[in-house]
Structures are given as structure tokens and as C-alpha cells.
Amino acid sequence: MYHAENPFSLSPFEGDEPSAAEIRGYYEPEEPEGPLPLQDEEGYDRSWPVADGMTFDVISAKYQQFVDAWVYHPLRRASYRTLENSVLKQGRIQITHAVCLGLGSFTGAYANEQFNVLFQERVLWQLIAFESWIDKLRMRFDIEHIYFQDPAFSTLDRKFLRSQGYKILHSPESENYIDRHTFLFTPCAEQMVEESCLSTAFPALYMTNDLTCHSNYHTPPRRIGIDPRPRREDRLPAKEHPARRELFQSFLERSAIVPVLPTDIDEEVPVRELFWLQHIWLYYKPDNHADRSDFKWKLEDEQCYTYGEAV
């Protein structure tokens, strides 16, 4: 599963490039036969199926294993230093609760067993990192409630998260919990999710993707070994979303922008399930206007296309 010559490769395939059929079978969940209910027995949107052999005891043991590993992990220390040198230095910020959107399923079943493990472990690392950042922030802030929302959660995901004392929200219930006192985490989120969040309120602390490249789109290069089919969201440029661009620009202009992992970090990312940490940024409103970050879009307007041009 891991490529010795390229441990940071996002492709799970080795050798020749796979066919489109192989890729679809790898990334898309297995669909059960017959009509599917719109909601499960708990009233949530249709749940992700639980992987074979995955039980509450199994995920609890795996979770504890990952927690123990993260406690002494150099990337945990690096992310803590980032929090200490940024948001924890601010006197005006107040954080009272935390919200995580789009975490993903850490017990869900996919059509490919190999991808089950890869994706589940990445999501589990995201959960544990999020929890540890809350612990760090609690050194100064009184963060009482923690909320999760993701229609991809399986029934076992929700059961496990509730056992940790967290509240699971129905979509789009999170809109009622995002305000200027929120620590918001949207790992690997699509742009429409980020737009929905910022349309609700500008959170006290937002940890997500690099927003300066999400707001401009061009025809993406073919992603060798992953999925050659361009995702629609990747092809929609700012030309067709001026309001979205204005919203993001307003948020970025008032923010200090800091990568979770310092650019001069000595440690390398040792496992592929943690590659996402290299693409997570902190956004917060600093006490002093001079501490706001100067930003520019990763692409200029003339490099953008309409949807019709990009297809």
C-alpha cells in the first residue's frame, strides 16, 4: 500500500496507471441492491454502511492506539507550537465551542478493502488531531461543547462519537452553532462547505484548506494514478461565483493566515494518513490590524474559465 520511492504519493495504485473502471471501483462505495431510504432509523440522512468486521470494540481499540501514537508525535508538537505562536497569543479572541464538519467515516465500507483501511485511518487521525487541538486551546478557553456533522457518518461512527461525549448534528443544523466564538474544523472540505460556513458567520478560529487557491479555478491537470475524471467542483472558477469570491476575500482580508505545520519544520510527514496536515491552515482575527496577513489568489482572473470553457 505504501510506495517506498514516494511515501507521500496520494495514489494507492502501483505500477501501470489503472483504468477508469478500476478507479471507480476503488473510490466509490458498494451500492446495496433495491431502493435506498432517504434517512436511517435515527432520522439522519442515509448512513454510510459499516465495514465488515468493524465493531465498537474494534474501533475503540484502534482509536486508543492512534491516540497513544499521536501523544508523542513530532507533528503534534509542531501544530501545538503553531497554536501557541498564533491564536493563543491573542487577547480578544474568545472560543466557547468547537464544530467539525465533513470529517468522514472512520468505520465505513468502501468497495475496495485496501481503501477502507487507508481512508478510515486518515479520518481517525483527523479526529484525534482535532481533539488534541481542542485540549491545547482549553489551556486558555473554556470550550464546553463539541459538535460533529457529516452525512457520511455510519451508525457506528455516531455511536462512537457520542460515547466520547460529542453531539451529532443533522444537516444543516450546524448553521445554528457557527458564530464568532466557534473553533471550526473542516478537513479536506469542498468549497461549497466552506462557503456555507463563512456565510453563516466568521468563526473565531477556522482550520481548513488553503482558501486562497480554492477561490480560483482553472482546468486542472490530469491527476495521474488517482482519478482522471475532473471533479465538477475543481472546474468551477471564480468567474461564475463572484459572490463566493467576495465572501472569501472579506474573510481573508481580516485574518491572520498561518499553516498548521511551520514551513521550516524539520520533521517529515512519516505516514500517508497524515499528508492532509500539510494542507491545513489557521485563520483567525488578530488583535492588531498590522498582524493581518497579506494574501493574494493563487491564480489570476485571466487564468480562470467558465464551466463551459473548462470542460
N, C-alpha and C positions, 0 to 999 in steps of 0.2 A: 504493500500500500504506500510506503514512503519511498521516495526517489533519492537514493544516496547522492546522485550527481546534482540534484536540485531539490533540497529539502523544503524549499518554500514554494515549490510548484503547486498551483491550485488544482492541477489536473490529477484525478485519481487513476487515469489510464496510463498504461505503459506501452512502449513500442509504437506501432503504427497508429495513426490517428483513427479513432473509432468512426463508425458510420453514424448517420443521424438516428437510425433506429436503435443502435446501442446506447446512444446518449439519452434518447427519450426513456428507454427502459431503466437507465441509471438514475436519472434525476426525478422522474415522475412517480408518485405513489401508485401502488397497485389499486385499481378500482374494483370494489366488490360488485357482484352481479346484482341486477334488479334495481328498482328505483331507490334513491337515497333520500332520507328525511332531511328537511332543511335545518332542523335542530335536533340535538340529542335529548336524552331523558332529563338532563338538568336545565334544559332551556337555552343552552348555548348553541351558537352556530355549529353546523356539522363538525363533529370531533375527528381529529386525526386518529387512525387506527393504531393500537398499541403493538409494538414489535413482538414477535414470537419470543417467548422465554423471559420477557421483561415483566417483572413484578415489583411491588412496593419494596420488598426486602432487597431485591437486586439493585434497584436504582438508589436506595438508601445507602447500601454498602459502597457503590461506585461514587456517589456524591461525597461520602466521607473520605474516600481515597483521594479524590481530587482536592478536597479542602486541605487535607494534610500536605499535599504536594504544593499547593498554592501558598501556604503559610511561609514557606522558606524559598519561594520562587524569586529570582532576581527581578523579574518583570513586575511582580507585586511591589517590591521595594521601589522600583523606578516610577511606577504610577503613583505611589504614595508621595514621593518627592515632588512630583508634578502638582498634586493637590496642595501640598504644604507651601509650595512656592507661588501658588496662584490664588485659587478661591479661598483657601483658609487664611490668607493674609488680609482679606477684605473685611472691613468693619461694618459695612452697610448691608451686606447680603444676609438674608435670613432664610433658612431651609427648614421646613416643618414636616415634609413628607416626600416620598420617592415614588416614581412611576416608571415602570418598564413596559415598553410596547414592542411587539414583534420579536420577542426573544426566540421563538421557535420551539419545536417539540424535542425534548431530550429523552423521550420514551417511544416516539412514533416509529411506524413501519414504513419503509420505502420498498420499491420493487427490487432494489439491489441490496443484499445483506451487507456488502462492504461499505456502501454509502451510509447504511444505518449507523454503523459504528462511528464513521468519520463525522457525520453531521451531529449525532447525539452528543459526542464528546465536545465538539465545538460549542454547542449550545450550553452544555454543562459548565464549560469554562466561563462562558459569558455570564451565566447565573452567579457563579462563585465570585467572579471579579466584581460584579455589581454589588453583591452582598458585602464584600470586603471594603469597597469604596464607601458604602454607607457607614460601616463601622468606623472608618477613618474620619468621615465627616461628623460623626457623632461625638468626636472629641470636642467639638465646639457647638454643633447644632443639636437641638432636641428633635430628632426625627422619629416620630412615633409610628406612623402608618406607612406601609409599603404595598403598592398595588401592581398587579400584572394584568395585561390584556393581550391576547393573541388568539384569533380564531383557529390557529393551527394547533392549539393545545389539545392533547388527548385527555381522556378522563383520568388517566394515571398521572399525567403532568399536573392537573389541577389538584388531585388528591395529595400529591407530594408537596406542592407549594402551600396548600392550606395547612399541612402538618407543620410547616415552618412558621406559621402564624401570619401568612400573607393573604390578602384579599384578591380574588379573581374577579375581574370586571367583564361585563358583557360589552361587546362592540355596539355603539361608540361611547360607552359610558365614561371612558377615560377623560372625555372633554370636560366633565364636571370636576376633575381632580387636578387639572393642569392650570397652575396660576404662577404668580411671581415668587412664590415660596416653594416651588417644586424643584427637586432634583430629577430630571428627566433623562432616561437612557433608552435610546432606540438603536440597538446594534444592527448594522448592515441594513438599515431601513431603506425602503424605496422613497423617492422624492415626494410622492403624494402623501405619505405618512408624515414626513417632516413638515410639509406644508400645512396639513391638518393640525398638527401640534402648535405650530407658531401662529396659526390663525386664531387659536383659542387664547393663547397668552404667551408672553416671552418668559420662560422659566428662569429661576434664579441660577441654575446650573444645568446646562444641556450637554450631554455626551453623545455624540453621533458621528456620522461620516463627515468628510470634508465638504462643507456646503458650498465652498467657492467653486468646486468643479461640478457639483450637482445641478447648478442653475444654468449651465450652458451645455448644449448638446451638439455633437457633430456625428457624422457617420462613423460608427465605431469600427476598429479593426477586427478582423475575424479572430475570435479567441481560440487559438489552437488548442485542441485537446480538451476543451470544456464543452461549450455549446455553440456551434457555428450559427445558430439561428439568432439574429439580433432581437433582443428584447424590446418590446414597444417602448417601455419607459426609457431605455437607453437612447432611443432615437427621437424623442420629443424635445426640441430645443426651446430656448427662451423666446424665440420668435413667436411661438404660439402660446406662450404663457407669460405675458408681460406682468400680470398681477402677481404671479408667483415670484418672478424675479424681483419685483419691487418689495415684496414681503421679506424675502431673504436678505435683500440689501439693507432694509431698515434694521433687521435684527443684527446683521454683521457689523454695521456701522456703529452700533452702541456696545459692541462686545470686545472683550479680550479673547484672543483665539490661541489656544495652546495645544500641541499634540500630547496625547496621554503619555507616550514614550518619548523622552527627550531626544532631540536629533543627534546629540553627542553620546548617546548611550553606548556603553562598551559591550553589554551583553547582546548576544544574538537570540533571535526567537528560536528556541530549540525544538518545538513541535509544531506541526502544521495546524493543529486545532487552535493555536494562539496567533495565527497570522493576522487575524482581524484586528488585534490590538494596534498594529502598525497603521491602521486606517481610522482610528477613533480620535476625535478632537474634543477639547473642552471649550465651551462657550459660556461666558459669564459677563456680567456688567461690573467693571472695576469701579472702585471708589473715585478714582481720579480720571478725568476725561483724557489726560495725556497718556494713560495706560491702555487706552483702546488700541486695538490692532489696526494697522493699515492693511487693507486687503485689496486684491484685485481678482477678477474672474480668471479662471484658468484658460479660458478661450475668449477671444474677442467676438463681438457680434457678427462680424463678417464671416467668421468660420462656422456659424450656425446655419442650420437648414430648417425648412418647414418639414412636417412629417412626410409630405408627398415627395419632397426633394431627397430626403434621407433614405426612403425605402429603396 
